[in-house]
Amino acid sequence: MNSSDTPEAVFCSKCGRSSPAGALSCDGCGKDFTEGRTNRDTVPYTAPPPSSPSLSVDAGPVVLATAASADTLRRLRTLLDELAAQGFARFPGELLWPDEGGGELLQAVPRSMTSLARLLEEPPPRHGWQLSLITELAQAVDDLHRAGGLFRGLRPEAVLLDRETLALAGFCVPLCLGRLGEGEEGPSPEGLESPFASPEALGEVDAAVGPQADVYLVAVLASTLLTGAGPNDPVLAGPAVTAVLEDGVAESPALRPATASDFVRELRRALVRDSATSGWDFQSSGFSDIGLGGRSNNEDAWGGWVRADAGLGAAGSLALFLVADGMGGEAHGERASSRAVAAVLEEAEEYLPHLAGALSNSPALASAGHEWVLRLNEDVLALGRRLGAEGRMGTTLSGLLFVGRRAVLFHAGDSRVYVLREGVLAQLTRDQTFAQELRDQGLLSNEAETAGMYKNVLVSHLGSPQCRPQVETLVVYPGDRFLLCSDGLIEGLDEDVLIEVLATAPVPVAARTLIEESKRRLSERRRTTPGSDGRLKSDNMTAVVVEVLLPGGHAEEPAAAPPTIELNPPD
């Protein structure tokens, strides 16, 4: 053993006191360190204070067994070697085995780790770590199964986390660790206890102990992490989450999900459904027009969907609406905008579960949405490379994703999103143009921009390595009317007209009405503007209008809408 492998301290499994490296006996109680075992390839770690408890991960080597039989240790050692050969190495630190026969078994856990049990005693202030940990735990369990192993039993004390990141770092080796399919030849259920072992592992039901036994363990830990309840306490969660957790701990293994990852996938979807149970219903319309003269194609695209979740959420409690304005000439702009819209519509429901851990926290939700838009940007960049149009192909993207009573606003480029609330119109998006940046710095007047100076020079859009999406969250109220539109629509409409049409036009025709009014006003303006050649030209025009409504049969009266619109409101 090299000197660098020598531990900085030796910990007594009897009293917990630390002694200098190389000590033959405990300075505190006199325990003989050489009796019955050898320190082999011990991982270095810093000594904790002398008062630290001996059986804690934070105190040094963890006592896995005090008097394990020789057969038990031999079986366990062989199994660990088999798992390592299959690529499963999630038991960090070094195991301190007895020299011969049975005896005490320790695991020297690195000091950079702590246990889930300790974290549950003192939960960290950061948000969303629970769902991330459950996901990592499920993946590790499935990896163990692929390697041919089975936990059979798992306590929070045996789940190890990185102290800084709270990511899953591994596990303390459970003596009940077994092989898939070994049946009665596996480890004895002795030492297993409810709820940290499944009914079949405890011998309470007549069923084989297979992967679903470990799914049970993940569900127990997930229940504790998400609800704060003890393992045997009633789960205080929404109906969808409760149903998934109950399936995960069903008495019959056949009623549980097939894999731990399947369980987490259903759990994430359930979190979304429960977040949407207090949502609204929606009425919407969308329309796109090639614009006034001179254009042969429409590079705009739009789309949306509303999902009803019968039995778990109000009708329309999940909804998505968006517009995109392509660029790149020929068919490139049209393909870029269509691809962006199609990707959002296809992936939004799939991506929603990934937002589940952030749904109750506005900053975390905005951060998760930001990552999603950047991923879409990579898709458009890749499409440009495939078509040989790299650097010449892109699209704007502006959308709203409604989940329950919140909406996530996502935006890149110069398309716009407005909301009309109580007669007040607010632009929610910021134009990502060179003109807007100059205006923000006081270097460009409104008149210059109106004349078209730098107006169409985008500093951020999908398909650009410099894409800097704007992602915000907001609370929505019944009566809110949202307008999502390409910049071509705004050319002919000032704020007063937007307010008038949004406030008075029936929603089913509001989008088309806005476009027709914009074309009419542009035509009139260009015919009567001095010096104009009278030719009628404009960009493509697209509008999507969405009204938030009380769902049918909703018994709860909504709170009065505030007079102002607040982005990223406090939770």
N, C-alpha and C positions, 0 to 999 in steps of 0.2 A: 504494500500500500504506500503511495507517495505521501510526502508530508503535506501536500495540499489537500489530501483527502481526509486528514485527521480532523475530528470534530473539535471545535473550540471549547466545548464543555460536555460533560457527561451528566445525564439526569437520572436521578434515582426513581425507580418505578414505585417505591414504597412511600417515600416522604415528599418527593417532588423537588428536593433541594438540588442545586447544581454543584458539581465538583470540577476541578481543573481537568483538562484533557489528559488522559493517561492514568487518572486515579484508579486505584484498585478497589477502593471502598468508598462509601458515601461519607462525606464530611459531617452530614447531619445525624444520620441514624446508624451508621456503621455497616450498612448492607454491603455484602461482598459482590463486587461487580463481575468477578471472574467466574462465579458459580453458575454452571449450567448453560452458559452461552458465550458467544464471541462477537465482538464488534468487527464487522466485515464491511469494508467499503462504505463507511458511514458518510452521509452527506453533511458538509459543514453547515453550521447555523450559529447564530448569536445567542448567548445564554440569556434567558428571561430573568426577571427579578426572582430572588429566592422564594418569595411568597406565592409564586404562580402555582396553580394546581397541577398535579402530576398527570392526570388523565385527560388533559386538554391539549388540543392541537397547538395552542399558543404556548405550551409549556415544554415542548420538545418531543421526544419519542412518545408515540401513542401506544398504550397497552392494548393489543388486539386480543390477547388471551393470557391468562395467568398460569393455567395448568393444562394446556392442550396436549392431547395424546400424541404419541409418535406417529400413529397411523394418520391422524388428522393432519398433522403438519406435513407428512410425506405426500399425502393426496393433494394438499393445497400447493405445495411447492411444484409438483408435477404439472398441476393445472395452470399455474401462473406461467410456467415455461411454455406450455402449449399455446396459451393466449398470446404471449409475446411473439411466438413464432408466426402467429396469424396476424400480427400487426397491431394488437391491442395492448397499449402500454399506458394505461391511465391510472397507475398506482404509484404516485411520485414518492421520492425519497428512497431510503434503503431499509429493507427488512432485517431485523436482528433476530436470527434464528438461534435456538439452543444448539449447543455443540453436538449432543447426541440425545436420542430419545425424545420425550415430550418436555414440556415446560413452558416458560414465558415467551411470548412472541410480541415484538415491538416493531413499530414502523416509525422511522425518523423522518417526519414530515418537514419539508423546508420551511424556514421562518417567513418566507414571502406568502405563505398560505394561511388561511383561517378556515373554520368550519361553518357550514350552513347553520348549525345550532347556535353558534355565537352571533351570527348575523341576525337571526330571528330574535335574539334577546335585545340587540341594539340595532334596529333597522337603519340603514343609511338614508340621508335626506334626498339622495338623487332619485329621479323618477324612471320607471320603466325597467329597472334591473330584474324584476321578478320574472317577467315574461321571457326576457332574453335568457335568463338562467334555466327556466323550464325547457326552453327550446334546446339549449345546449345539453341539458341532462337527458332529454329524450334521444338526441342524436347519439350520445355516448352509450346509452342503453342499447340502441339498435346496433351500434358498432360492436358491442360486446356479444350480441346474439349472432352477428355475422361471423365473429371469430369462434363461435361455438360455446360461449359461456353463458351463465345465468346468475344474476345476483341472488335471487330467492328472498333476500331480506336486505333492507337498506334504511338506516337511521340518518337523521339530519347531521349527527355528529360525524358520520362517515363521508359526507359530501364536502369536498375541499374546494375553496375558492381563492382566487388571487386577491390579495388584500387591497390592491390599488384599483384594479379594473372590475372586480366582482365577477369576472368570467370564471367558468368552471375550470378548475385546475386538475381535478382527478378525484380519487376515492381512497379512503382507507380500506385495506383488504378485509372483506367480511369472511369470517370462518365458514359461513354458509354458502360461499361461492361454489357454484356447481357447473356441470356441463349440460348442454341441451340434450334432451332425450335419454338421460341416464337412468331415469325412473327410480326404483327403490335402491339402486346402487349408489345414489347420490348422498350428499351429506345429511345427517340427521336433523330433524326439525328442532332439536333441542337448542335452546337459546333464542329461537325466533319468538317474536311477540307481536300481537296486534297493536296498532294498525300498520306496523312496519314490515309486515309480511302478509301475503294474500291468504285467503281461506284455504286454498288447496295446498299451499306450502306449509300451513299449520296443521294440515290433516283434518280440517273441519268439513270439507266437502270432498266427495269422491270424484276427483278429476286429476288429470296429469298436470304436473308442474312444468309449464312451458313459458314462452315469451309473454303471454298475457299476465303471468304472475308479476313480471317486472313492470308491465303497463300499470298494474294496480299500484305499485310503489310510486311511480311517477305521478299518478293521479292524486295520491295521498299528499305528496309534497307540493303539488300544484295547488291543491285546496288550501293548504296552510299558507303558501306564499301569496296567493291572490286575495284571500278573504281575511287573513289574520286570525282565522279560527284554529283551535287546536285540532289535532287529527280526528278526535271523536266528537267534536262540536258540530252543531248544525251549520251548514254552509249558508252564509248570508251573501247571496249573489243573485244576478238577474236570472230569469227563467231559462235562457239558452245556456248560460254557463253552468247553472245548476244541473241541467239535464246531461251535459257532457261529463261533468265531474261524477255524477251518479253512475253513468255508463262505465266510466273508468274504474270504479270500485265495485262493480256489480259482483254479486256472490259467485255467479257462474262465469268462468273464464270465456265461454263462448259469446257472452253478451258484451265483452269489452272490445275496444279497437284491436286490430290485429297487431299493430306495432305502436311503439311509443310515439313515433313521428306522426302516425295517423291520429293519435289522441291529441297532440299539440295542434295539428292542422284544424281539427274540429273545434278545439278550444279557442283558437284565434278567430275563427268565423263566428263562434258564439259570442265572443266579446264585442264584435262589430254589431251583431244583431241586437244585443242588449243595449248598446249605446244608441241604437236607432229606435228603441221602443217609444221614446218620447218625441218623435220627430213630427214633421208636418207632411201635408200632401202638396202636390205641385200641379200647376197648369202652365203649359208652355207652348211656344210656337217658334219655328225657325224658317228662314228664307234666305236664299242667296241669288244674286243677280250679276250678270257679266258686266254691268255698268253701261255708261254712255259711250257709244261709238269707239271704234278704233281697236278693240280687243277681239281676239279670236278664241280665247279660252278663259276659263274661270279658275284662277289659282287659289281661290278661297275654299275652305271646307268647314263643315260644322257637324255636330252630332250630339247625342245625349240619350240617356235612359233613366227610367224611374223604376225602382224595384219595390214590390210589395212583399212583405214577409209574413204571410198569414200565420196567425197564432202566436207570433213572437214580437212583432213590431207593428206600428201603425202603417197603413198603406202609404207607400211613397216615402218611407223614412230613409231610404237610400236613393240618392239621385246624383246624376252627373250631366253637366252641360259644358260645351266648349266650342271655340272657333279657332281657325288657323288660317293664316294668309301666307301662301307660298311665294318663294322667289327663286330665281335661277334661270329664267328664260326657257324657251322651248317647252318641253313637258316637265322639266325638272321641278319647278315651283309647284305645279299641280300635284306631282307625285309626292313631294316632300310634305305638303299640307295634308294630303289624303293619308299618307303613311302615319303622320303624327296623330291625326284624329283616330284612325283605325287602331293604332297601338294603345291609345288611352282608353278607348271604349272596350277593347279586348282585355287589357291588363288591369283596369281599375278594380274590378271585382276580385281578381286574383291578388292584387296588391293590397287591397283593403285589410286582409288579415295581418299583413306585416305592419300596418299602422295601429293594430289593436292595442298594443302596449302603450300607445301615446294618446289614445282617444280622450282620456280624461285630463290631459295636460296640454295647454295650447302651445307653449314653446316646443315641446317634444313632437307634437303633431306637425307643426310647421317645419321642423328639422327633418322629419321623416318624409314629408312631401317634397322638400327641397332635393333630397337624395333621389327621389323618384323622377323628378323632372330632369335631373342630370343624367339619369340612366336613359331616358327618352332621347336626350340630346346625343348620346352615344349611338343610339339606333339610327338617327338621321345622318350622323357623320358616316356611319358604316354604309348606309344606303348610297350616299354620295360617292364613296370610294368604289362601290360595286358598279355604279353607272358611269364611272370616269368623270364625275363632276365634283370632285372634292374641292371645297373652297368656293364653289359656285352654286351650291344647292342648300336651301334652308327654308325655314318657315317660322312665323310667329306662332304662339300658342297661348291662349287665355281661357281659363276654365274655372268652374266651381264644382267641388265635390261636396255634397251635402250628406252628413252622417248625423242623424238625430237632429238636435237643435243647433248644431254647429255646421259651418261650411269652411272648407279649405279652398282658398283662392290661390291658383298657380298661374304664373304669367311670365312670358319671355317675348320681347319685341315691342311692337307698337299697336297691336290690337288692344281693345279696351274692355273693361268691365265696370259698369255703373250699378248703383242701387238707388231706387226711389223709395224713400221712407217718410211717411207723414208729409208729403209734398216737398221734401228736401232731396235734391239730387246730389249724389257724391260719386266722384270717380275713384274707384278702389285701386286701379292699377296706375303705375307710373310709366309713361312712355320711355322706352329704352332707346332713345335716339340721341344723336350728337347734338341736335338742336336743344333738347331738353336738358342735357348736361351743361351746355353753354348758358341756358337760362338760369339753371340752378346756381351757376357761378356769377350771375349778373352780367354776363358778357354778350347776351343776345336779347333783343327786345321782342315783345310779342308780335309787333308789326313785321319784323324781319322773318319771323318763323311763319307767320300767316302767308307771307309772300313765297314761301316754299324753301327758304334758305336752310339747308342741312336737315330738312324735315324728314326725308326718307332715308337718311343715313343711320342705319341701326348699329348700336354698340353691343347688342346682345340679342341672340335669337337661337332657336334650335338649329343645329348644323354648324355651330361656331365653337371653336375651342375656347372662346371667351364668353360662353354662355353664363350669365349670372341671373338665374331665375328669381323672381319676386314670389315668395310664398308667405301667405298670411292666413290667420284664422279669424273668424268672426261669428258672433251669435246671430241667428236669424229669427225673424218674428213674422207672424201671420200678417199679410198685407204688404210685405216687402215685394217690390218688383225689381228684378235684375235685368240688365241689358248687357249682353256679350256681343261685340261687334268688331269687324275689321275696320281699319282706318278709313277705307273708302266710304263707309257710311257717314262718317263724321264730317266729311268735306262739305256736305250740303246742309248740315243741321247745327244750329247753335243750341245752347243750353235750354233756352225757353221752349223751343220746339220739342226737344227731347222730353222735357217735363210734361208738356201738354199731351203728346202722343202716348207716353207711358202711363199717364194718369187716366186718360179717357178712352183709349182704344181697347176694345175687347181683346183679351190675350190671344185667342186663336188667330186673330188677324193682325196683331200688333207688329210682328216682325215685318210682314209684307208692307204694312202701312208706313213704317219708318223708311223703308227702302224707296217706296214710291214717292214719299214726301221729299226725301233727299234728292232723288233724280229731278223732281219737278223744280225744286229751288235752285239746284245747280244749273239747269237749263235756263231758267229765268235770269239768274245772275250773269251767266256768260253771254246771253243775248243783249243784256243792258249795260254791261261793263264797258266803259270807254276804252278803246284800243283793242278790244277783243275781236278776234277774227270770226267769232260766232260758232266755231266748230265745237260740237258737244263731245267732250271726252271726260272720262273719269276712271277711277280704279274700280276693280270688282267690289261689290257691296254684299256684306253678309250680316245678318242680325239674328240673335236668339233672345227671346223674351221669356222670362220665368217669373211666375207669381207664386209666393208661398201662401198656402191655405191651411186652415184648420182641417185636420183629417175628419172624415165622417164619423160621427158618434163619439168624438173626443169629449170626455166629461170635464176636462180641466180647462178653466178659463186662463188664457195666456196673460202674462204680465204685460203692462203697458209698454209699448215700444219706446225706447229713449229717443229724444229728438236728434241725437248725433249718432254717427256710425263709428264704432271703435274697432280698430283692427288689433288683433292679438290681445283680447281682453283678459284680465286676470281670471283665474279659475275660482 
